[in-house]
Amino acid sequence: MHSDVIMDVVEIVNPLLMATACIDKNIRLISLKEKRIMGIFTGHAKGIRQLDYTPYIDGFMVSVGFEAHAHLWSFEGGMGSI
């Protein structure tokens, strides 16, 4: 799992996942059904302090890190910086 403090958790309803943001600079997608890590998003230079997810507009997730950057994540296409 994570190697440091988890700062935020969001639920992703379809499929049933949980995304966790951590000081270790990683976001982990965990399947609540299968109880295993489904993927890891990397890209922040410092720890991640907050996540938000919308099921609308193709299901994007936004993460905000301590380096004062926000990243926009697509589950199909990866990451883009804001």
C-alpha positions as CSV (number, residue, x, y, z in Angstrom):
1,M,0.0,0.0,0.0
2,H,1.1,3.6,0.6
3,S,4.4,4.4,2.3
4,D,3.2,7.5,4.1
5,V,0.1,9.4,5.4
6,I,-3.1,9.1,3.3
7,M,-4.5,12.6,2.9
8,D,-7.7,12.0,1.0
9,V,-10.0,9.3,-0.3
10,V,-12.7,9.4,-2.9
11,E,-15.3,6.8,-4.0
12,I,-15.7,6.0,-7.7
13,V,-19.1,4.3,-8.1
14,N,-18.8,2.6,-11.5
15,P,-16.7,0.5,-11.3
16,L,-16.7,0.3,-7.6
17,L,-13.3,1.8,-6.7
18,M,-11.6,3.9,-4.1
19,A,-8.9,6.4,-4.9
20,T,-6.4,7.4,-2.2
21,A,-4.1,10.4,-2.2
22,C,-0.9,10.2,-0.2
23,I,2.1,12.2,0.9
24,D,4.2,9.5,-1.0
25,K,3.2,11.3,-4.3
26,N,1.0,8.5,-5.5
27,I,-2.7,7.9,-6.1
28,R,-3.8,4.4,-5.8
29,L,-7.0,3.0,-7.3
30,I,-8.3,0.1,-5.2
31,S,-11.1,-2.2,-6.3
32,L,-13.6,-2.5,-3.4
33,K,-15.0,-5.6,-5.0
34,E,-11.7,-7.5,-5.6
35,K,-9.9,-5.9,-2.6
36,R,-6.7,-5.2,-4.6
37,I,-4.8,-2.3,-6.2
38,M,-6.0,-1.8,-9.7
39,G,-3.6,1.0,-10.7
40,I,-1.2,3.7,-9.4
41,F,-1.1,7.3,-10.8
42,T,2.2,9.1,-10.5
43,G,3.2,12.6,-11.6
44,H,3.2,14.9,-8.6
45,A,6.6,16.2,-7.5
46,K,5.4,16.5,-3.8
47,G,2.7,14.9,-1.7
48,I,-0.9,14.9,-2.8
49,R,-3.3,16.7,-0.4
50,Q,-6.7,16.4,-2.1
51,L,-8.7,14.5,-4.7
52,D,-12.0,15.1,-6.4
53,Y,-13.9,13.0,-8.9
54,T,-16.8,13.5,-11.2
55,P,-18.6,10.6,-13.0
56,Y,-19.7,13.2,-15.6
57,I,-17.7,14.2,-18.7
58,D,-16.0,10.9,-19.1
59,G,-15.1,10.4,-15.4
60,F,-12.2,12.7,-14.6
61,M,-10.3,13.0,-11.3
62,V,-8.4,16.1,-10.1
63,S,-5.6,15.9,-7.6
64,V,-3.9,18.8,-5.9
65,G,-0.4,18.5,-4.6
66,F,1.8,20.4,-2.2
67,E,3.9,21.7,-5.2
68,A,0.9,24.0,-6.0
69,H,-0.1,22.0,-9.1
70,A,-3.4,20.3,-10.0
71,H,-3.4,17.3,-12.2
72,L,-6.4,16.2,-14.2
73,W,-6.6,12.4,-14.6
74,S,-8.5,10.3,-17.1
75,F,-8.9,6.6,-16.3
76,E,-8.3,5.9,-20.0
77,G,-5.8,8.5,-21.0
78,G,-3.5,9.2,-18.1
79,M,-2.7,12.7,-16.7
80,G,-2.6,16.3,-17.8
81,S,-1.3,19.2,-15.7
82,I,-3.3,22.4,-14.9
